[in-house]
């Protein structure tokens, strides 16, 4: 901030906790999605949505809001704005996902809105395209930790909702055979995740406390043919795989994937999602 000039542009990612206190909305707002989150704090989905609406509520006529047209909740937030409204979808992405370092088709909509906003700000197209192609994802976001013990380990610790775990399943495809789920129980509905597991190639589900027990019960109720392993901590979760207790199978052509995508917050057992991902990495390394 001390080095900022009059024309310096700041880009902020704001949580519902930050948005709920806003009385001024940004000149350009972006709404990528809205899933039930932080309901233990806000008390209800409507209260959570109200907090999110502040990103648009105080915009003026010459302001802009970009919203993901896939979700009606995003359109609802955008309608709070007095400014220009810009729907976007993955069809607006200027590149295919294979031309980037990102995994998963869900990233196309993120690429699309990044492209549209920077285009509005006057960034030349060649610079935008170059930046998208060279962008390296941050840790804990579908991050490959390499091949150890005959399997590829993928750290998606930032997955704190069922929807994000579903996106990970979609991104990794049939090589994904083992998934580690569970964390703080915020009362999420895991039904869509259970339905997605039914159509996946996953053979083993490792369940961390506390929501892991609920997920396991729902899998049993759905009568899915999956090996369930309830564990007490990350060390035990990794040992289930390294001690060959899971049903990971390998072929000469493809290395199977073990994925940490908890679909739940980390609090109560870890400092934060970064700590959870770091412990995952350390447990894999120590098990060698």
C-alpha positions in Angstrom: 0.0 0.0 0.0 2.9 2.4 0.8 4.1 2.0 -2.8 0.7 2.4 -4.4 0.2 5.2 -7.0 -3.0 6.8 -8.1 -3.5 4.3 -11.0 -2.5 1.2 -8.9 -5.1 -1.6 -9.2 -5.7 -3.9 -6.2 -7.3 -7.3 -6.5 -8.9 -8.6 -3.3 -10.4 -12.0 -2.7 -12.9 -11.4 0.1 -14.6 -13.9 2.4 -18.2 -13.5 3.7 -16.7 -12.4 7.0 -15.1 -9.4 5.3 -18.0 -8.7 2.9 -20.6 -8.5 5.6 -19.1 -5.3 7.0 -18.7 -3.5 3.7 -20.5 -0.2 3.0 -18.7 0.4 -0.2 -18.5 -2.1 -3.1 -15.5 -2.4 -5.5 -15.5 -0.8 -9.0 -15.3 -4.3 -10.5 -16.8 -7.2 -8.7 -16.5 -10.9 -9.6 -18.8 -13.7 -8.3 -17.5 -17.2 -9.3 -19.9 -19.4 -7.4 -21.9 -19.8 -4.2 -22.2 -22.9 -2.1 -23.3 -23.3 1.5 -20.3 -22.4 3.6 -19.6 -20.9 7.1 -23.2 -21.6 8.1 -22.1 -22.3 11.7 -21.1 -18.7 11.9 -23.8 -17.0 9.7 -26.7 -19.2 11.0 -28.4 -19.8 7.7 -27.8 -19.9 4.0 -29.8 -16.7 3.5 -27.7 -14.8 6.0 -24.5 -16.1 4.3 -25.9 -15.0 0.9 -26.8 -11.6 2.4 -23.1 -11.1 3.4 -22.0 -12.1 -0.1 -24.4 -9.6 -1.7 -22.4 -6.7 -0.2 -19.8 -7.1 -3.0 -22.5 -5.7 -5.3 -25.0 -3.9 -3.1 -23.2 -0.6 -3.0 -22.0 -0.4 -6.6 -22.7 2.7 -8.6 -24.0 3.0 -12.2 -20.5 3.1 -13.7 -19.3 0.0 -11.8 -19.2 -3.6 -13.2 -20.0 -7.0 -11.9 -19.1 -10.3 -13.5 -21.1 -13.3 -12.4 -21.0 -17.0 -13.3 -24.2 -17.6 -15.4 -24.1 -21.3 -14.3 -25.4 -20.5 -10.9 -28.7 -18.7 -10.2 -27.3 -17.6 -6.8 -24.5 -15.6 -8.6 -27.1 -13.9 -10.8 -29.1 -13.1 -7.6 -26.0 -11.4 -6.1 -25.3 -9.5 -9.4 -28.9 -8.1 -9.4 -28.0 -6.1 -6.3 -25.7 -4.0 -8.4 -26.7 -0.7 -10.0 -23.8 -1.1 -12.5 -23.2 -3.0 -15.6 -23.8 -6.8 -15.3 -21.7 -9.3 -17.2 -22.6 -13.0 -17.2 -19.7 -15.4 -18.1 -19.2 -19.1 -18.5 -16.5 -21.5 -19.4 -17.2 -20.8 -23.1 -15.6 -17.4 -22.6 -12.2 -18.9 -21.9 -9.7 -18.0 -24.6 -7.8 -21.3 -24.2 -8.5 -25.0 -23.6 -7.5 -26.4 -20.2 -4.9 -28.6 -21.8 -3.0 -25.4 -22.9 -2.5 -24.4 -19.2 -0.9 -25.9 -16.1 -4.3 -26.2 -14.4 -6.3 -29.4 -14.0 -10.1 -29.8 -14.3 -12.6 -28.3 -16.6 -14.1 -26.2 -13.7 -11.0 -24.0 -14.1 -12.3 -22.8 -17.5 -14.8 -20.5 -15.9 -12.1 -19.0 -13.7 -9.9 -18.5 -16.7 -12.8 -16.9 -18.6 -13.5 -14.2 -15.9 -9.8 -13.5 -15.4 -9.6 -12.9 -19.2 -12.7 -10.7 -19.4 -11.8 -8.5 -16.4 -8.1 -8.0 -17.5 -9.4 -7.3 -21.0 -11.7 -4.6 -19.6 -8.7 -3.1 -17.7 -6.9 -2.7 -21.0 -4.3 -5.5 -20.7 -3.1 -6.5 -24.2 -4.4 -10.0 -25.3 -0.9 -11.4 -25.8 0.0 -10.6 -22.2 -3.2 -12.1 -20.9 -2.8 -15.4 -22.9 0.9 -15.7 -21.9 0.0 -15.2 -18.2 -2.8 -17.8 -18.3 -0.5 -20.3 -20.0 2.4 -19.8 -17.6 0.3 -19.6 -14.4 1.4 -22.2 -11.8 -1.3 -23.1 -9.3 -0.7 -22.5 -5.6 0.0 -25.5 -3.2 -2.9 -27.5 -1.8 -5.0 -27.1 -5.0 -5.0 -30.4 -6.9 -1.2 -30.4 -6.3 0.7 -33.5 -7.4 3.2 -34.6 -4.7 4.7 -37.1 -7.1 4.8 -40.9 -7.2 5.6 -42.7 -4.0 4.9 -46.3 -3.0 3.6 -47.0 -6.6 0.9 -44.4 -6.5 0.6 -40.6 -7.3 -0.4 -38.5 -4.3 -2.5 -35.4 -5.0 -3.0 -32.7 -2.3 -6.3 -30.9 -2.7 -6.5 -29.8 1.0 -8.2 -26.5 0.0 -11.3 -28.6 -0.7 -13.6 -27.6 2.2 -17.0 -28.3 0.6 -18.6 -31.4 -1.1 -18.7 -29.4 -4.3 -14.9 -28.9 -4.4 -14.3 -32.6 -3.9 -16.7 -33.3 -6.8 -14.7 -31.0 -9.0 -11.5 -32.9 -8.0 -13.2 -36.2 -8.9 -14.1 -34.7 -12.3 -10.6 -33.4 -12.9 -8.6 -36.5 -12.1 -10.8 -39.1 -13.8 -10.4 -42.9 -13.8 -6.9 -43.0 -12.3 -8.3 -41.8 -9.0 -8.8 -45.0 -6.9 -8.4 -43.7 -3.3 -9.8 -40.5 -1.8 -9.3 -39.1 1.7 -12.4 -37.3 3.0 -13.5 -35.7 6.3 -12.8 -32.8 8.7 -14.8 -30.4 10.7 -18.5 -31.2 10.6 -20.4 -28.1 9.5 -23.6 -29.9 8.7 -23.0 -30.2 5.0 -25.2 -32.2 2.7 -22.9 -34.8 1.2 -25.5 -36.4 -1.0 -24.2 -35.0 -4.3 -20.7 -36.2 -3.4 -22.0 -39.7 -2.6 -23.8 -39.7 -5.9 -20.6 -38.7 -7.7 -18.6 -41.4 -6.0 -21.1 -43.9 -7.3 -20.1 -43.1 -10.9 -16.3 -42.8 -10.2 -13.5 -45.4 -10.3 -12.8 -44.9 -6.6 -12.4 -48.2 -4.8 -11.3 -47.0 -1.3 -12.5 -44.1 0.8 -10.4 -43.1 3.9 -12.4 -41.2 6.4 -11.0 -38.6 8.8 -12.9 -37.3 11.8 -15.4 -35.7 12.3 -17.5 -35.5 9.1 -15.8 -38.7 7.8 -18.1 -40.8 10.0 -21.2 -39.2 8.5 -19.8 -39.6 5.0 -19.1 -43.3 5.7 -22.7 -43.8 7.0 -24.1 -42.2 3.9 -22.0 -44.5 1.7 -23.2 -47.5 3.5 -26.8 -46.4 3.2 -26.3 -45.9 -0.5 -24.9 -49.5 -0.7 -21.9 -48.4 -2.7 -19.3 -51.1 -3.2 -16.4 -49.2 -1.6 -13.8 -50.1 1.0 -14.2 -47.7 3.9 -11.4 -47.1 6.4 -12.0 -44.8 9.4 -8.8 -43.3 10.7 -7.9 -41.1 13.6 -5.4 -38.7 11.9 -3.4 -38.0 8.8 -0.6 -40.4 9.7 -3.0 -43.3 9.8 -4.7 -42.2 6.6 -1.4 -42.4 4.7 -0.4 -45.6 6.3 -3.6 -47.3 5.1 -2.3 -46.8 1.6 1.4 -47.5 2.2 0.7 -50.7 4.2 -1.4 -52.0 1.3 -4.6 -52.1 3.3 -6.4 -50.2 0.5 -7.5 -51.6 -2.8 -5.1 -49.6 -4.9 -4.4 -51.5 -8.1 -1.8 -50.6 -10.7 -1.2 -51.2 -14.4 1.9 -50.7 -16.5 0.2 -47.9 -18.4 -1.3 -45.8 -15.6 -0.3 -44.9 -12.1 -3.3 -44.9 -9.7 -4.0 -41.7 -7.7 -4.5 -41.2 -4.0 -6.3 -37.9 -3.4 -6.7 -35.8 -0.3 -9.8 -33.7 -1.0 -11.6 -33.6 2.3 -14.9 -31.9 1.4 -14.8 -30.4 4.9 -13.0 -27.6 6.8 -9.7 -28.4 8.6 -10.5 -26.7 11.9 -10.5 -28.7 15.1 -7.8 -31.1 13.9 -5.5 -28.8 11.9 -4.5 -25.2 12.1 -5.8 -24.5 8.6 -6.0 -26.2 5.2 -2.3 -25.4 4.6 -1.4 -27.3 7.8 -3.6 -30.2 6.7 -1.9 -30.3 3.3 1.6 -30.0 4.8 1.0 -32.8 7.2 -0.2 -35.0 4.3 3.0 -34.3 2.5 5.2 -35.0 5.5 3.4 -38.3 6.3 4.0 -39.4 2.7 7.7 -38.5 2.9 8.2 -40.2 6.3 6.5 -43.4 5.1 9.2 -43.9 2.4 
